[in-house]
Amino acid sequence: MRNVWHSYKERHPAIAQFLLFLILSVGMTALQLILMPLIKLIFAQTSLLTISFQIFQLGHNFDGSAYYVFDYAAGSLASGGGGGIGYFLAVQITLGIAQIINFFAQRNITFKSNSNIWKAAFWYVLAYVVITIGAAAAQGFYKAPIYDLFINTWNMGSLGETTADIITMGINSTISFFVFYPIFKIIFKQEPDLQGS
């Protein structure tokens, strides 16, 4: 099996690299699906659920309410709230853990980069921040309707909340997947081995 992969990789290096990126990305999404409910459960036991975290207003929604890039109103999702700062922290901690692991896995396994790790880490963090803000701004279009559908319309309660979590995480992961690949091609370079010459 290993020889088949090496042979394929030699004949189709770009496709093999993309497949490795895809496999590791799916693994990171699976890790997020495991971590998110656990971290969310921890924060649900605190008063952070009752503290709103709504920043970067970008106008208004169709119903006239304020549109925030990060919109985590106080109260549980099941009761119509946005999960407060506790939910925001659960999302960001989950993403942070997955991205740290993803950085090293993609750099060492997919791209086999030997370039300056600190320079790559700087560009990775910058890209992560920009993508996180962009994905959060896009969430305003789909997050509330998805949670409303599963929790209220279909009356699924906590199962609906978990289902909506999975769907929104999947959408965020898909956005990240298509944005990060070209960025990784730039920041994870293979420098020529100067010692061998």
LOVEXKOL-566733 format. One record per residue: residue number from 0; x, y negated, z of N, C-alpha, C in turn. Coordinates in pm, whole numbers, plus 50000, padded with zeros to 5 digits. Layout:
BEGIN
     i     nxx     nyy     nzz    caxx    cayy    cazz     cxx     cyy     czz
   NUM       X       Y       Z       X       Y       Z       X       Y       Z
...
//
This chain:
BEGIN
     i     nxx     nyy     nzz    caxx    cayy    cazz     cxx     cyy     czz
     0   50083   50119   50000   50000   50000   50000   50087   49874   50000
     1   50194   49879   50080   50284   49764   50088   50350   49737   49953
     2   50390   49844   49883   50452   49828   49751   50355   49769   49650
     3   50228   49806   49662   50126   49752   49571   50114   49602   49592
     4   50109   49561   49720   50099   49418   49750   50222   49342   49699
     5   50343   49394   49724   50464   49326   49679   50468   49316   49527
     6   50426   49420   49461   50422   49419   49315   50323   49313   49265
     7   50206   49309   49327   50104   49211   49289   50155   49069   49315
     8   50222   49050   49429   50273   48919   49467   50379   48870   49369
     9   50460   48961   49319   50563   48923   49220   50500   48884   49087
    10   50395   48955   49048   50329   48925   48920   50240   48801   48928
    11   50177   48780   49045   50080   48670   49061   50107   48595   49192
    12   50218   48523   49201   50254   48459   49329   50153   48355   49377
    13   50098   48276   49288   50002   48172   49329   49873   48233   49382
    14   49824   48337   49315   49700   48403   49360   49724   48474   49493
    15   49839   48540   49506   49872   48610   49630   49881   48511   49746
    16   49941   48395   49721   49950   48292   49825   49811   48244   49866
    17   49725   48222   49766   49589   48177   49795   49512   48283   49874
    18   49530   48411   49839   49462   48519   49911   49508   48526   50057
    19   49637   48508   50081   49687   48504   50219   49627   48387   50295
    20   49622   48271   50228   49560   48153   50289   49415   48181   50325
    21   49344   48246   50234   49203   48279   50255   49187   48375   50374
    22   49267   48478   50380   49257   48577   50488   49285   48512   50624
    23   49390   48431   50630   49422   48363   50757   49314   48262   50794
    24   49257   48194   50696   49150   48098   50722   49026   48167   50777
    25   48992   48281   50722   48878   48359   50772   48907   48405   50915
    26   49030   48444   50941   49068   48483   51077   49055   48369   51176
    27   49092   48249   51133   49078   48132   51221   48931   48098   51245
    28   48849   48116   51144   48705   48094   51162   48648   48196   51261
    29   48690   48321   51249   48644   48424   51343   48688   48390   51486
    30   48811   48342   51500   48860   48300   51632   48772   48188   51688
    31   48736   48092   51605   48650   47982   51648   48512   48033   51691
    32   48461   48132   51618   48329   48188   51652   48332   48261   51786
    33   48448   48310   51825   48462   48375   51956   48482   48270   52065
    34   48570   48173   52038   48604   48073   52140   48492   47973   52169
    35   48424   47928   52065   48326   47820   52082   48219   47852   52187
    36   48152   47966   52180   48050   47994   52283   48108   48000   52425
    37   48229   48053   52437   48290   48062   52570   48323   47924   52626
    38   48384   47840   52545   48420   47706   52591   48295   47622   52614
    39   48196   47638   52527   48069   47565   52543   48000   47605   52673
    40   48005   47734   52704   47945   47785   52828   48013   47723   52951
    41   48144   47710   52946   48217   47650   53058   48171   47505   53078
    42   48164   47428   52969   48123   47288   52981   47975   47273   53015
    43   47894   47372   52980   47751   47365   53012   47728   47371   53164
    44   47825   47422   53237   47815   47430   53383   47856   47299   53451
    45   47894   47199   53374   47941   47073   53431   47841   46961   53401
    46   47865   46846   53459   47779   46730   53435   47815   46661   53303
    47   47917   46709   53233   47957   46648   53105   47847   46659   53000
    48   47757   46754   53020   47643   46772   52929   47550   46651   52933
    49   47551   46578   53043   47459   46466   53062   47520   46331   53026
    50   47644   46331   52975   47712   46207   52938   47719   46198   52786
    51   47657   46094   52731   47658   46075   52585   47798   46046   52534
    52   47826   46094   52414   47949   46060   52343   47909   46027   52200
    53   47882   45900   52176   47837   45853   52045   47926   45735   52007
    54   48017   45759   51910   48109   45653   51869   48116   45641   51718
    55   48169   45529   51673   48187   45497   51531   48054   45492   51457
    56   47971   45394   51490   47843   45381   51422   47866   45336   51278
    57   47800   45405   51185   47812   45376   51042   47677   45339   50981
    58   47599   45262   51048   47468   45226   50996   47358   45299   51068
    59   47253   45336   50991   47136   45398   51052   47089   45519   50973
    60   47023   45609   51044   46959   45725   50983   46831   45680   50913
    61   46769   45771   50839   46644   45739   50769   46533   45698   50865
    62   46537   45751   50989   46433   45717   51086   46463   45587   51162
    63   46572   45518   51126   46607   45392   51189   46701   45404   51307
    64   46725   45524   51357   46817   45543   51470   46961   45523   51422
    65   47050   45492   51516   47191   45468   51483   47256   45596   51431
    66   47342   45580   51330   47416   45692   51272   47560   45683   51320
    67   47604   45782   51397   47739   45785   51452   47821   45895   51385
    68   47950   45867   51367   48040   45971   51316   48044   46086   51416
    69   48066   46053   51543   48061   46153   51649   47934   46126   51729
    70   47835   46212   51711   47703   46189   51770   47666   46304   51863
    71   47703   46289   51989   47674   46390   52090   47597   46323   52204
    72   47466   46305   52180   47380   46242   52281   47373   46329   52406
    73   47339   46268   52518   47328   46341   52644   47216   46444   52637
    74   47230   46551   52711   47129   46656   52718   47166   46777   52636
    75   47109   46890   52672   47139   47014   52601   47079   47011   52461
    76   47136   47088   52372   47083   47097   52236   46942   47155   52237
    77   46920   47251   52324   46789   47316   52331   46679   47219   52374
    78   46717   47114   52451   46617   47018   52496   46609   46895   52405
    79   46678   46901   52291   46674   46790   52196   46789   46693   52207
    80   46881   46717   52300   46999   46632   52315   47107   46674   52217
    81   47223   46614   52232   47334   46645   52143   47446   46720   52210
    82   47425   46761   52335   47526   46836   52408   47623   46749   52486
    83   47614   46617   52468   47698   46526   52543   47846   46546   52517
    84   47926   46483   52601   48071   46491   52584   48121   46634   52607
    85   48046   46714   52682   48083   46854   52703   48085   46932   52573
    86   47983   46911   52489   47977   46981   52360   48087   46929   52268
    87   48109   46797   52269   48216   46739   52188   48351   46802   52226
    88   48378   46810   52356   48504   46869   52401   48515   47016   52364
    89   48405   47089   52373   48407   47231   52335   48443   47246   52188
    90   48386   47162   52103   48415   47167   51960   48562   47133   51936
    91   48610   47024   51996   48746   46979   51969   48852   47073   52026
    92   48828   47129   52143   48923   47225   52201   48929   47351   52115
    93   48812   47399   52072   48808   47516   51985   48885   47490   51856
    94   48857   47376   51792   48927   47341   51667   49077   47325   51692
    95   49112   47260   51803   49253   47238   51833   49331   47368   51848
    96   49275   47461   51923   49342   47591   51942   49358   47663   51808
    97   49250   47666   51730   49255   47733   51599   49356   47665   51506
    98   49363   47532   51509   49453   47462   51418   49600   47481   51457
    99   49628   47488   51587   49766   47512   51629   49812   47650   51581
   100   49728   47750   51601   49763   47885   51554   49772   47887   51402
   101   49678   47821   51335   49675   47816   51189   49801   47750   51133
   102   49848   47645   51198   49969   47576   51152   50085   47673   51139
   103   50111   47746   51247   50225   47839   51246   50202   47958   51153
   104   50080   48010   51152   50051   48126   51066   50065   48088   50918
   105   50004   47977   50879   50012   47938   50738   50154   47901   50699
   106   50223   47829   50787   50360   47787   50756   50453   47907   50740
   107   50443   48004   50832   50537   48116   50832   50496   48232   50744
   108   50367   48260   50733   50321   48378   50660   50283   48343   50516
   109   50192   48247   50500   50143   48216   50366   50246   48143   50282
   110   50302   48036   50335   50389   47950   50256   50538   47975   50280
   111   50571   48054   50382   50711   48087   50414   50799   47963   50407
   112   50751   47858   50473   50819   47729   50467   50940   47726   50558
   113   51047   47664   50507   51167   47644   50588   51200   47496   50598
   114   51103   47411   50563   51124   47266   50571   51116   47222   50717
   115   51144   47096   50741   51146   47040   50876   51009   47058   50943
   116   51008   47132   51053   50881   47166   51121   50815   47041   51181
   117   50897   46946   51230   50840   46826   51293   50774   46736   51189
   118   50834   46726   51075   50775   46647   50966   50645   46712   50919
   119   50648   46844   50903   50527   46916   50862   50418   46903   50968
   120   50456   46911   51096   50359   46899   51205   50296   46759   51206
   121   50376   46656   51182   50323   46520   51176   50216   46509   51068
   122   50247   46555   50947   50151   46545   50836   50029   46634   50860
   123   50051   46748   50924   49940   46838   50956   49844   46772   51054
   124   49898   46712   51161   49814   46645   51261   49740   46528   51197
   125   49808   46451   51114   49743   46339   51046   49629   46389   50957
   126   49655   46494   50881   49549   46552   50796   49434   46605   50881
   127   49467   46670   50991   49365   46725   51081   49273   46615   51135
   128   49333   46502   51177   49253   46391   51230   49162   46334   51122
   129   49216   46311   51003   49136   46255   50893   49024   46352   50853
   130   49056   46480   50843   48955   46580   50805   48849   46594   50914
   131   48891   46590   51040   48796   46600   51152   48698   46484   51149
   132   48748   46362   51128   48660   46246   51122   48568   46256   51000
   133   48622   46295   50886   48540   46310   50765   48433   46417   50781
   134   48471   46531   50838   48374   46639   50859   48267   46598   50960
   135   48308   46523   51063   48212   46476   51163   48112   46379   51101
   136   48161   46291   51013   48072   46197   50945   47973   46272   50856
   137   48020   46376   50789   47932   46456   50703   47829   46534   50784
   138   47864   46570   50909   47772   46647   50994   47640   46575   51016
   139   47642   46444   51009   47520   46367   51029   47411   46403   50931
   140   47450   46455   50816   47352   46491   50714   47290   46628   50736
   141   47363   46717   50800   47310   46854   50811   47296   46908   50954
   142   47368   46853   51051   47368   46910   51186   47229   46906   51251
   143   47170   46787   51261   47040   46774   51328   46931   46859   51262
   144   46919   46859   51128   46816   46944   51068   46837   47094   51093
   145   46963   47137   51094   46990   47280   51117   46950   47319   51260
   146   46993   47238   51358   46959   47269   51497   46808   47260   51519
   147   46745   47160   51460   46600   47143   51474   46527   47263   51415
   148   46572   47309   51299   46508   47424   51234   46514   47548   51322
   149   46634   47582   51370   46650   47706   51446   46597   47699   51589
   150   46613   47583   51653   46570   47572   51793   46422   47540   51804
   151   46375   47441   51727   46237   47394   51743   46138   47452   51642
   152   46169   47439   51513   46075   47486   51411   46053   47636   51421
   153   46162   47711   51429   46150   47856   51438   46145   47904   51583
   154   46153   47812   51677   46137   47840   51820   46226   47956   51868
   155   46354   47951   51827   46446   48059   51862   46525   48032   51990
   156   46509   47913   52048   46575   47881   52175   46725   47894   52170
   157   46784   47964   52267   46930   47975   52275   46988   48056   52158
   158   46913   48154   52106   46959   48227   51988   46965   48133   51868
   159   46867   48044   51857   46868   47945   51751   46984   47850   51762
   160   47017   47812   51887   47132   47724   51910   47262   47792   51867
   161   47276   47918   51903   47396   47994   51865   47403   48009   51714
   162   47290   48039   51650   47286   48053   51504   47324   47921   51437
   163   47270   47810   51488   47303   47679   51433   47451   47647   51455
   164   47506   47686   51571   47649   47668   51596   47732   47739   51488
   165   47695   47862   51459   47768   47943   51361   47760   47879   51223
   166   47641   47834   51185   47623   47773   51053   47703   47644   51041
   167   47694   47557   51141   47768   47430   51133   47919   47454   51138
   168   47964   47553   51216   48105   47587   51219   48150   47640   51082
   169   48064   47719   51019   48094   47772   50886   48107   47661   50782
   170   48018   47562   50790   48024   47449   50697   48154   47371   50720
   171   48186   47343   50847   48311   47271   50879   48433   47349   50832
   172   48432   47479   50852   48545   47563   50810   48560   47561   50658
   173   48450   47562   50587   48454   47558   50441   48512   47427   50392
   174   48469   47316   50454   48525   47185   50417   48676   47185   50442
   175   48717   47230   50560   48859   47234   50594   48937   47323   50498
   176   48879   47437   50463   48944   47533   50375   48983   47467   50243
   177   48889   47399   50180   48916   47341   50048   49003   47217   50055
   178   49004   47148   50168   49086   47028   50180   49229   47064   50223
   179   49243   47160   50314   49375   47192   50367   49466   47263   50267
   180   49413   47346   50178   49501   47422   50089   49594   47333   50007
   181   49541   47231   49938   49635   47146   49864   49730   47068   49955
   182   49685   47034   50074   49771   46964   50170   49886   47056   50213
   183   49853   47183   50241   49956   47280   50280   50059   47300   50169
   184   50014   47298   50045   50107   47315   49933   50211   47203   49933
   185   50172   47086   49983   50263   46972   49986   50353   46975   50110
   186   50295   47001   50228   50374   46988   50352   50454   47113   50388
   187   50413   47230   50338   50486   47354   50369   50571   47393   50250
   188   50683   47328   50239   50772   47353   50125   50878   47457   50160
   189   50933   47517   50055   51048   47605   50070   51169   47529   50017
   190   51256   47492   50109   51378   47418   50070   51482   47519   50021
   191   51563   47478   49923   51669   47568   49877   51767   47599   49990
   192   51816   47721   49993   51909   47762   50097   52049   47707   50061
   193   52089   47599   50130   52216   47534   50099   52336   47616   50150
   194   52315   47699   50251   52427   47776   50306   52467   47890   50213
   195   52372   47938   50133   52402   48051   50044   52482   48012   49922
   196   52493   47879   49893   52564   47840   49771   52709   47805   49797
//
